[in-house]
Amino acid sequence: MINAVGREVPHHPFAGVGAKLVSGRQASPPIRSCEDYPGDGNKRVPDLMTALKNAGLRDGMVISTHHHLRNGDYLAAKLFAAADALGVRDLVWFPSAVFPCHAELIPYLERGVIHHIEGSLNGPVGDFASEGGMKGIAVLRSHGGRYRAMQDGDVRVDIAVIAAPTADPFGNMRGTTGPSACGGLGFAVADAQYADHVIAVTDNLVRFPCAPWQIQGNYIDQVVVVDRIGDPSKILSGTTELTRSPERLLVAEHAARFVAASGVLREGWSFQAGAGGISLAFTLFVRDLMRERGVRARFVRGGSTRYLVEMLETGLTDFILDGQTFDLDGIRSMRENANHIMTSPFNSYNYHGKGNLASLLDCAVLGATEVDLEFNANVVTHSDGRMLHGIGGWQDALFSRCTILAVPTFRNRVPIVRERLTTFCGPETLVDVIATERGIAINPRRTDLLAAVAGSDLPLKSLEELKAEAEALCGGPPESLELSGPVIGHVTWVDGTLLDVVRQVTA
């Protein structure tokens, strides 16, 4: 089938933003009885293998985990080692994201313990999948799309295994305390609500009640205590570190100058900046502009970092609405500050709900690997076709009132403005501005933004001009990439339809 953006997909073609009609009722897990659980509330079992046996683990099941421990996650390896020891095969892993630390799971993919992954892929696992290493096809969803898929019944999770930095024997849990504290547990909320069977795994068991809790024990079937579930020092990864590149700092500065000149930055505004180095630098630039102008934000969206925490604690914003914490300062702040609030993809991003926070944002600043001349964008693959990035909250945040893609004009001497995207991940109707170190391009359909910055000293250019400048510096346009290998990934839109496919690359 050819979808609305001209890409060939096997089924459920994307028909346009807002084109899919929604019907039916939300999915739900099986009804349970209190009689099936210990009357004293103690749901502990000796180990993870026992818990998986009790849950009825068998071949072909869908197993979910969350990624709040990011590159410090230990639990996924423990989970699949236990499944392998039990002789189980062809499991579908449904993580909220994959990180470089999960390279240790590649042997389980090779042996068939894991059949395929439905979740954001990056790092060594993404590279492995790009070369055709997985038996099945990767399904790539946004954070909101993952929640929607469970809620709508597109994905039925058989067993959810939730890393709980602090928990009690009943299963109440929170992420802000304990030796493996990771902050909020928002990405595990859907897993707790919709999975058929839920196992909490903790390295910090406390007496009942674990209060305040972020996920309540009534969702939990079993509790397992292990030595460690993760290393919080590795929550801060390369993708959540401030850029030091002068060119990329200039990208961030141009994005900040744009929000100031256009009037987006004003008293009571709100913004979300992603986890990339340029987005973090944007936060610092707008912080300084807010101080100069005496402007406060009503709320900022996280991933929280020490920069957002500083804004909260110095009175530059009233609230942090936090989907995940990106560093130790964020963890501390969520523990100590009442106005640093955990959110989940349900209230942040879910497209099939009664509104969400993303559409309330005045501005979202995001990254991209490629853009085309019509303002469509790619965030999943590099120009060589490899799946080295996840969608994350990228598609969801496009729904802000002003979406800015802050990107360099080229990476590794490959221009990022292209005639045709390697992989189509986001439509031009939702991309308003592209800020680069060489200039700022505004989507022509945003006549209001064009009028707002008319006469300013911003370096305004067209995408055609930015493309020509980058190609002149890089020795011409990039070579056209024709991938003809088997389909190894599906890129979904937030409503569950298919935007594009990812094909196998040559090693």
Buried (B, 14 or more C-beta within 10 A) or exposed (E): EEBBBEBEBEEBBBBBBEEBEEEEEEBEBEEEEEEEBEEEBBBBBEBBBEBBEEBEBBEEBBBBBBBBBBBBBBBBBBBBBBBBEBEBBBBBBBBBBBBBBBBBBBEBBEEBBBBBBBBBBBBBBBBBBBBBBBEBBBBBBBBBBBBBBBBBEBBBBBBBBBBBBBBBBBBBBBBBBBBBBBBBBBBBBBBBBBBBBBBBBBBBBBEBEBEEBBBBBEBBBBBBBBEEBBBBEBBBBEBBBBBEEEBBBBBBBBBBBBBBBBEBBBEEBBBBBBBBBBBBBBBBBBBEBBEEEEBBBEBBBBBBBBBBBBBBBEEBBBBBBBBBBBBBBBBBBBBEBEEBBBBBBBBBBBBBBEEBBBEBBBBBBBBBBBBBBBBBBBBBBBBBBBBBBBBBBBBBBBBBBBBBBBBBBBBEEBBBBBEEBBBBBBBBBBBBBBBBBBBBBBBEEBEEBBEBBEEBEBBBBEBEBBBBBBBEEBEEBBEEBEBEBEBBBBBBBBBBBBBBBBBBBEE
